Amino acid sequence: MFELEEMKIQEKNIFLYKWSNYINSSVLIWTILTLYYLWRGLSYFDIALVQSVGAIATAVLEIPTGWISDRCGHHIVLKIASFSRLVAIVTLTFANSFLLMVASELFFSLASASQSGAGSAFLFEATNANSRMDRKNGAYALILSKMTGTQSIIRITVRLIAPVLFSINPLIPFVISIFVYFLGLLVTLEFKENDVSPNRGSNCLPEEDGFIGTRTSKLNLKEAVQTFFQELIKIVKTNIFISLCTVSAISLILVSNYSQFIAPNLTSMGFDIKFLGIVTAAASLGEFFGSRLTAKIVKTLKNSYKKSAGDIIAFSGNVEFLVILGSLSVIAILMLCAGLIPSIYVCIFTYVAINLFSTTLSILINNQMNLIAEENNRATLLSVSNQIEEIASVVSDPLIGIALDFSGFGTTYVGLGCITLVVIALIFTIHYRKYR
């Protein structure tokens, strides 16, 4: 404990952030949430409605929470996120009506939106503020890959235990999760602002006395807001940001939809559903190996970061981006094979493999996003990226559902794989022509 107190603020933040994520990964409700909704009397339409409200709320809250995080401190927004999770799980545990479940989903949405930008920015700044770590050597990506690997192992245990506890009493996983989120809140409350932006605290509304001082403060705040969003828009309009968002959104759509329908896909081929827990645990193992693979890639390519006049990294010269495109290509090919070969073994292999490569892709994209962001807009930029993913998911999910209803799993997955490969080819061609 004394040794922890002697750490620098940044080192302590990294240590605490890791443990807050490990604790939150121990929550038991996500594996059996749909079963809980059904147990509470919701129909499938009701469940879809609750989730739609949550997705829309998350998309709406992404940029405001990111802006607050950049202006007033990532640690503050992370504390809001942690408290919102606790309120959400308590509400959900004792919810006996549809409206209370919607309210719980809204609190989870606030937590998700707050965490998405602030969490990554907080860890990245803590990593780079540490004098022993250089942003060019991939230290952030290495820490993130190690965290992801540990979380994957935790989720394997959770996915095996949660259904058993639910079968004993549906409320047991939720009561345990309340205490888990409470412990996570206690850890989050120890977060301190990273020593990287002495002016961040002054980015909030200044305190001045008198009418003139107040008017000047408002003008300064307005000017600061305008400057902030002008700088943000410059980055958002760049080919780097657009391409990374496109790749990230496509990966999310492919993996989330394949994972969501893995159970009916397997049962349609005669798979015994009682072994589904083993399959989902294997997917978590795939995530673990994906994080290990990422660590090896980062260590190999740690000297590949280059600077150009217009961007922090030279886009076509960045080998890491080629690895990102390669990972998405593998996911697309696996989806294509799963659609062409209706086999239980191929289906399970694809499920595990796409989770492996999507983990690698996600960590590398997260690293790239942090590299192109500036200190004063990092959380907002990450929130914009997440908002784009949310919108893309809301638009594409119903279309994929319609395709599955009319064409089945095989044709749909072949179509998704082909479309993805075409998009990858276009992205590569555009940037190859720009830099050759």
C-alpha positions as CSV (number, residue, x, y, z in Angstrom):
1,M,0.0,0.0,0.0
2,F,2.8,2.4,0.9
3,E,4.5,1.4,-2.4
4,L,1.4,2.4,-4.3
5,E,1.3,5.8,-2.6
6,E,4.9,6.4,-3.7
7,M,4.0,5.9,-7.4
8,K,3.6,8.9,-9.6
9,I,0.1,10.0,-10.3
10,Q,0.3,8.5,-13.8
11,E,1.6,5.1,-12.7
12,K,-1.1,5.0,-10.0
13,N,-3.8,5.9,-12.5
14,I,-2.6,3.1,-14.8
15,F,-2.6,0.6,-11.9
16,L,-6.1,1.6,-10.7
17,Y,-7.5,1.8,-14.3
18,K,-6.4,-1.7,-14.9
19,W,-8.1,-3.0,-11.8
20,S,-11.3,-1.1,-12.3
21,N,-11.6,-2.8,-15.7
22,Y,-10.8,-6.2,-14.3
23,I,-13.4,-5.7,-11.6
24,N,-16.1,-4.5,-14.1
25,S,-15.3,-7.5,-16.3
26,S,-16.4,-9.7,-13.4
27,V,-20.0,-8.6,-13.6
28,L,-22.2,-11.6,-14.2
29,I,-25.4,-10.1,-15.8
30,W,-24.4,-9.8,-19.4
31,T,-24.3,-13.5,-20.2
32,I,-27.9,-14.0,-18.9
33,L,-29.4,-10.6,-19.5
34,T,-31.9,-11.7,-22.2
35,L,-33.0,-14.6,-20.0
36,Y,-33.5,-12.1,-17.1
37,Y,-35.7,-9.9,-19.3
38,L,-37.8,-12.9,-20.3
39,W,-38.1,-14.0,-16.7
40,R,-39.4,-10.5,-15.8
41,G,-42.1,-10.9,-18.4
42,L,-40.7,-8.9,-21.4
43,S,-41.4,-10.1,-24.9
44,Y,-38.7,-10.2,-27.6
45,F,-40.1,-7.0,-29.0
46,D,-39.9,-5.3,-25.6
47,I,-36.3,-6.5,-25.3
48,A,-35.4,-5.1,-28.7
49,L,-37.2,-1.8,-27.8
50,V,-35.2,-1.4,-24.6
51,Q,-31.9,-2.1,-26.4
52,S,-32.8,0.3,-29.2
53,V,-33.5,3.1,-26.6
54,G,-30.1,2.4,-25.1
55,A,-28.3,2.5,-28.4
56,I,-29.9,5.8,-29.4
57,A,-29.2,7.3,-26.0
58,T,-25.5,6.2,-26.2
59,A,-25.1,7.7,-29.6
60,V,-26.7,11.0,-28.4
61,L,-24.5,11.2,-25.3
62,E,-21.2,10.3,-26.9
63,I,-20.1,13.8,-28.0
64,P,-21.4,15.7,-24.9
65,T,-19.6,13.4,-22.5
66,G,-16.4,13.5,-24.6
67,W,-16.5,17.3,-24.6
68,I,-17.0,17.5,-20.9
69,S,-14.1,15.0,-20.4
70,D,-11.8,17.0,-22.6
71,R,-12.7,20.3,-20.8
72,C,-13.0,19.3,-17.2
73,G,-11.0,16.1,-16.9
74,H,-11.3,12.4,-17.9
75,H,-11.2,11.2,-14.3
76,I,-14.4,13.2,-13.5
77,V,-16.3,11.6,-16.4
78,L,-15.0,8.1,-15.5
79,K,-16.4,8.6,-12.0
80,I,-19.7,9.6,-13.5
81,A,-19.6,6.4,-15.6
82,S,-18.9,4.2,-12.6
83,F,-21.7,5.8,-10.5
84,S,-24.1,5.4,-13.4
85,R,-23.4,1.7,-13.7
86,L,-24.1,1.2,-10.1
87,V,-27.4,3.1,-10.3
88,A,-28.3,1.1,-13.5
89,I,-27.7,-2.3,-12.0
90,V,-29.6,-1.5,-8.8
91,T,-32.5,-0.2,-10.8
92,L,-32.5,-3.3,-13.1
93,T,-32.3,-5.7,-10.2
94,F,-35.4,-4.4,-8.6
95,A,-37.2,-3.4,-11.8
96,N,-40.7,-4.7,-11.9
97,S,-42.0,-2.7,-14.9
98,F,-40.9,-1.9,-18.4
99,L,-40.3,1.7,-17.7
100,L,-37.8,0.9,-14.9
101,M,-35.9,-1.3,-17.3
102,V,-35.8,1.5,-19.8
103,A,-34.5,3.8,-17.0
104,S,-31.8,1.3,-16.2
105,E,-30.8,1.1,-19.8
106,L,-30.5,4.9,-20.0
107,F,-28.1,4.8,-17.0
108,F,-26.1,2.1,-18.7
109,S,-26.1,4.3,-21.8
110,L,-24.7,7.2,-19.9
111,A,-22.0,5.0,-18.4
112,S,-21.1,3.5,-21.8
113,A,-20.9,6.9,-23.5
114,S,-18.8,8.4,-20.7
115,Q,-16.4,5.4,-20.6
116,S,-15.9,5.1,-24.4
117,G,-14.0,8.3,-24.9
118,A,-12.8,9.2,-21.4
119,G,-11.5,5.7,-20.6
120,S,-9.2,5.4,-23.6
121,A,-8.0,9.0,-23.4
122,F,-7.3,8.6,-19.6
123,L,-5.2,5.5,-20.1
124,F,-3.4,6.9,-23.1
125,E,-2.5,10.2,-21.4
126,A,-1.4,8.4,-18.2
127,T,0.8,6.1,-20.3
128,N,2.4,8.9,-22.3
129,A,2.8,11.3,-19.3
130,N,4.9,8.7,-17.6
131,S,8.5,9.7,-18.4
132,R,9.5,6.1,-18.9
133,M,7.1,5.6,-21.7
134,D,7.3,7.0,-25.2
135,R,4.2,7.2,-27.4
136,K,6.2,5.9,-30.4
137,N,7.2,2.6,-28.7
138,G,3.6,1.2,-28.5
139,A,3.5,1.3,-24.7
140,Y,-0.2,2.2,-24.7
141,A,-1.1,-0.7,-27.1
142,L,1.0,-3.1,-25.1
143,I,-0.8,-2.1,-21.8
144,L,-4.2,-2.3,-23.6
145,S,-3.5,-5.8,-25.1
146,K,-2.4,-7.1,-21.6
147,M,-5.6,-5.7,-20.1
148,T,-7.7,-7.2,-22.8
149,G,-6.1,-10.6,-22.4
150,T,-6.7,-10.6,-18.6
151,Q,-10.3,-9.5,-19.1
152,S,-10.8,-12.3,-21.6
153,I,-9.8,-14.9,-19.0
154,I,-12.1,-13.3,-16.5
155,R,-15.0,-13.4,-19.0
156,I,-14.4,-17.1,-19.6
157,T,-15.1,-17.8,-15.9
158,V,-18.0,-15.4,-15.8
159,R,-19.7,-17.0,-18.9
160,L,-19.4,-20.5,-17.2
161,I,-20.6,-19.4,-13.8
162,A,-23.4,-16.9,-14.6
163,P,-25.9,-19.5,-16.1
164,V,-25.4,-21.8,-13.2
165,L,-26.2,-19.1,-10.6
166,F,-29.2,-17.9,-12.7
167,S,-30.6,-21.4,-12.7
168,I,-30.5,-21.5,-8.9
169,N,-32.1,-18.0,-8.6
170,P,-32.3,-15.4,-11.3
171,L,-31.5,-12.6,-8.9
172,I,-28.2,-14.1,-7.6
173,P,-26.0,-12.8,-10.5
174,F,-27.6,-9.4,-10.2
175,V,-27.1,-9.0,-6.5
176,I,-23.4,-10.1,-6.9
177,S,-23.0,-7.6,-9.7
178,I,-24.2,-4.8,-7.5
179,F,-21.3,-5.4,-5.1
180,V,-18.9,-5.8,-8.0
181,Y,-19.9,-2.4,-9.5
182,F,-19.8,-0.9,-6.0
183,L,-16.2,-2.1,-5.6
184,G,-15.4,-0.7,-9.1
185,L,-16.8,2.7,-8.0
186,L,-14.5,2.7,-5.0
187,V,-11.5,2.1,-7.2
188,T,-12.6,4.7,-9.7
189,L,-12.9,7.4,-7.0
190,E,-9.2,7.1,-6.5
191,F,-8.5,8.4,-10.1
192,K,-6.6,11.6,-10.3
193,E,-6.1,14.0,-13.3
194,N,-3.0,13.0,-15.3
195,D,-0.3,15.7,-15.1
196,V,-0.5,16.5,-18.8
197,S,-2.7,19.5,-19.2
198,P,-2.2,22.3,-16.6
199,N,-4.8,24.3,-18.4
200,R,-7.5,21.7,-18.5
201,G,-9.0,22.7,-15.2
202,S,-9.3,26.3,-16.5
203,N,-11.2,25.0,-19.5
204,C,-14.3,24.9,-17.4
205,L,-16.2,28.1,-16.9
206,P,-13.9,30.5,-15.1
207,E,-14.9,32.1,-11.8
208,E,-14.8,35.9,-12.0
209,D,-16.7,38.6,-10.2
210,G,-18.7,41.4,-11.6
211,F,-20.8,41.9,-14.7
212,I,-17.8,42.6,-17.0
213,G,-15.9,39.6,-15.7
214,T,-18.9,37.3,-16.3
215,R,-19.4,38.7,-19.8
216,T,-15.7,38.2,-20.6
217,S,-15.8,34.7,-19.2
218,K,-18.8,33.8,-21.4
219,L,-17.0,35.3,-24.5
220,N,-13.8,33.4,-23.7
221,L,-15.8,30.2,-23.2
222,K,-17.6,30.7,-26.5
223,E,-14.4,31.3,-28.3
224,A,-12.8,28.3,-26.7
225,V,-15.7,26.1,-27.7
226,Q,-15.5,27.3,-31.3
227,T,-11.8,26.8,-31.5
228,F,-12.2,23.3,-29.9
229,F,-14.7,22.1,-32.5
230,Q,-12.8,23.7,-35.4
231,E,-9.7,21.7,-34.5
232,L,-11.9,18.6,-34.0
233,I,-13.5,19.0,-37.4
234,K,-10.1,19.2,-39.1
235,I,-9.2,15.8,-37.7
236,V,-12.6,14.3,-38.4
237,K,-12.3,15.3,-42.0
238,T,-9.0,13.6,-42.6
239,N,-8.7,10.4,-44.5
240,I,-7.0,8.8,-41.5
241,F,-9.9,9.3,-39.2
242,I,-12.6,8.4,-41.8
243,S,-10.8,5.2,-42.8
244,L,-10.2,4.1,-39.2
245,C,-13.9,4.7,-38.4
246,T,-15.0,2.8,-41.5
247,V,-12.8,-0.2,-40.6
248,S,-13.9,-0.2,-37.0
249,A,-17.6,0.1,-37.8
250,I,-17.5,-2.8,-40.3
251,S,-15.6,-5.0,-37.8
252,L,-18.2,-4.2,-35.1
253,I,-21.1,-5.0,-37.4
254,L,-19.6,-8.3,-38.7
255,V,-18.5,-9.6,-35.3
256,S,-21.5,-8.5,-33.2
257,N,-24.0,-9.9,-35.7
258,Y,-22.2,-13.2,-36.1
259,S,-21.9,-13.5,-32.3
260,Q,-25.5,-12.5,-31.7
261,F,-26.9,-15.2,-34.1
262,I,-24.3,-17.9,-33.3
263,A,-26.9,-19.9,-31.2
264,P,-29.7,-20.1,-33.8
265,N,-27.1,-20.7,-36.5
266,L,-25.6,-23.7,-34.7
267,T,-29.0,-25.1,-33.7
268,S,-30.1,-25.0,-37.3
269,M,-27.3,-27.4,-38.1
270,G,-28.2,-29.8,-35.2
271,F,-25.9,-28.5,-32.5
272,D,-26.9,-29.3,-28.9
273,I,-27.6,-25.9,-27.2
274,K,-26.4,-27.1,-23.8
275,F,-22.8,-26.9,-25.0
276,L,-23.2,-23.3,-26.0
277,G,-21.5,-22.1,-22.8
278,I,-18.3,-23.9,-23.9
279,V,-18.5,-22.3,-27.3
280,T,-18.8,-18.8,-25.9
281,A,-16.0,-19.5,-23.4
282,A,-13.9,-20.6,-26.4
283,A,-14.6,-17.2,-28.0
284,S,-13.3,-15.5,-24.9
285,L,-10.2,-17.6,-25.3
286,G,-9.9,-16.3,-28.8
287,E,-10.0,-12.8,-27.5
288,F,-7.2,-13.7,-25.1
289,F,-5.0,-15.0,-27.9
290,G,-5.9,-11.9,-30.0
291,S,-4.5,-9.7,-27.2
292,R,-1.3,-11.8,-27.1
293,L,-1.0,-11.5,-30.9
294,T,-1.4,-7.8,-30.6
295,A,1.4,-7.5,-28.1
296,K,3.7,-9.4,-30.5
297,I,2.7,-7.2,-33.4
298,V,3.3,-4.0,-31.4
299,K,6.7,-5.1,-30.2
300,T,7.7,-6.1,-33.7
301,L,6.4,-2.8,-35.3
302,K,7.2,-0.4,-32.4
303,N,9.7,1.5,-34.5
304,S,7.4,1.8,-37.5
305,Y,5.7,5.0,-36.5
306,K,6.6,7.8,-38.8
307,K,5.7,11.5,-38.9
308,S,4.6,13.5,-41.9
309,A,3.9,17.2,-42.4
310,G,0.1,16.9,-42.2
311,D,-0.4,14.0,-39.8
312,I,1.0,12.5,-36.7
313,I,1.6,9.3,-38.5
314,A,2.4,8.7,-42.2
315,F,-0.7,6.8,-43.2
316,S,0.5,4.6,-46.1
317,G,3.9,4.2,-44.4
318,N,2.4,3.0,-41.2
319,V,2.7,-0.8,-41.2
320,E,0.3,-1.0,-38.3
321,F,-2.5,0.2,-40.5
322,L,-1.8,-2.5,-43.0
323,V,-2.1,-5.0,-40.2
324,I,-5.5,-3.5,-39.4
325,L,-6.6,-3.9,-43.0
326,G,-5.2,-7.4,-43.0
327,S,-7.1,-8.3,-39.8
328,L,-10.4,-7.1,-41.3
329,S,-9.7,-9.0,-44.5
330,V,-9.2,-12.2,-42.5
331,I,-12.5,-11.6,-40.7
332,A,-14.3,-11.0,-44.0
333,I,-12.8,-14.2,-45.6
334,L,-13.8,-16.2,-42.5
335,M,-17.4,-14.9,-42.8
336,L,-17.3,-15.8,-46.5
337,C,-16.2,-19.4,-45.7
338,A,-18.8,-19.8,-42.9
339,G,-21.5,-18.8,-45.4
340,L,-20.2,-21.2,-48.1
341,I,-19.6,-24.2,-45.9
342,P,-22.6,-25.0,-43.6
343,S,-20.7,-27.0,-41.0
344,I,-20.9,-26.9,-37.2
345,Y,-17.1,-27.1,-37.0
346,V,-16.6,-24.2,-39.5
347,C,-19.2,-22.1,-37.7
348,I,-17.5,-22.6,-34.3
349,F,-14.0,-22.0,-35.7
350,T,-15.2,-18.8,-37.4
351,Y,-16.7,-17.6,-34.2
352,V,-13.5,-18.1,-32.2
353,A,-11.3,-16.8,-35.0
354,I,-13.2,-13.6,-35.7
355,N,-13.1,-12.7,-32.0
356,L,-9.4,-13.3,-32.0
357,F,-8.7,-11.0,-35.0
358,S,-11.3,-8.4,-34.0
359,T,-9.6,-8.0,-30.6
360,T,-6.3,-7.3,-32.4
361,L,-8.0,-4.9,-34.8
362,S,-9.8,-3.1,-32.0
363,I,-6.6,-2.5,-29.9
364,L,-4.6,-1.3,-32.9
365,I,-7.4,1.1,-34.1
366,N,-7.7,2.4,-30.5
367,N,-4.0,3.1,-30.5
368,Q,-4.1,4.8,-33.9
369,M,-7.1,7.0,-32.9
370,N,-5.2,8.2,-29.8
371,L,-2.1,9.0,-31.9
372,I,-4.0,11.2,-34.4
373,A,-5.9,13.0,-31.6
374,E,-4.7,16.1,-29.8
375,E,-4.6,16.4,-26.0
376,N,-7.5,18.9,-25.9
377,N,-9.9,16.9,-28.0
378,R,-8.9,13.3,-27.5
379,A,-12.0,12.1,-25.6
380,T,-14.3,13.9,-27.9
381,L,-12.6,12.5,-31.0
382,L,-12.9,8.9,-29.6
383,S,-16.6,9.6,-28.7
384,V,-17.2,10.8,-32.3
385,S,-15.7,7.5,-33.5
386,N,-17.9,5.5,-31.1
387,Q,-21.0,7.5,-32.2
388,I,-20.3,6.7,-35.8
389,E,-20.1,3.0,-34.9
390,E,-23.4,3.2,-32.9
391,I,-25.2,4.8,-35.8
392,A,-23.7,2.3,-38.3
393,S,-24.9,-0.5,-36.1
394,V,-28.4,0.9,-35.7
395,V,-28.7,1.3,-39.4
396,S,-27.2,-2.0,-40.5
397,D,-28.6,-4.4,-37.8
398,P,-32.2,-4.3,-39.1
399,L,-31.0,-4.8,-42.7
400,I,-28.9,-7.8,-41.7
401,G,-31.9,-9.1,-39.8
402,I,-34.1,-8.8,-42.9
403,A,-31.4,-10.5,-45.0
404,L,-31.3,-13.4,-42.5
405,D,-35.1,-13.8,-42.6
406,F,-35.3,-13.9,-46.4
407,S,-31.9,-15.5,-47.4
408,G,-30.7,-17.4,-44.4
409,F,-27.3,-17.5,-42.7
410,G,-25.2,-18.7,-45.7
411,T,-26.2,-16.2,-48.3
412,T,-26.1,-13.3,-45.8
413,Y,-22.6,-14.1,-44.6
414,V,-21.3,-14.5,-48.1
415,G,-22.8,-11.1,-49.0
416,L,-21.2,-9.4,-45.9
417,G,-17.8,-11.0,-46.6
418,C,-17.8,-9.9,-50.2
419,I,-19.0,-6.3,-49.4
420,T,-16.3,-6.0,-46.8
421,L,-13.5,-7.2,-49.1
422,V,-14.6,-4.6,-51.7
423,V,-14.5,-1.8,-49.1
424,I,-11.0,-2.9,-47.9
425,A,-9.8,-2.8,-51.6
426,L,-11.2,0.7,-52.0
427,I,-9.6,2.0,-48.8
428,F,-6.2,0.5,-49.8
429,T,-6.4,1.8,-53.3
430,I,-7.3,5.4,-52.3
431,H,-4.3,5.7,-49.9
432,Y,-1.9,3.8,-52.1
433,R,-2.6,6.3,-54.9
434,K,-2.2,9.2,-52.5
435,Y,1.2,8.2,-51.2
436,R,2.9,6.2,-54.0
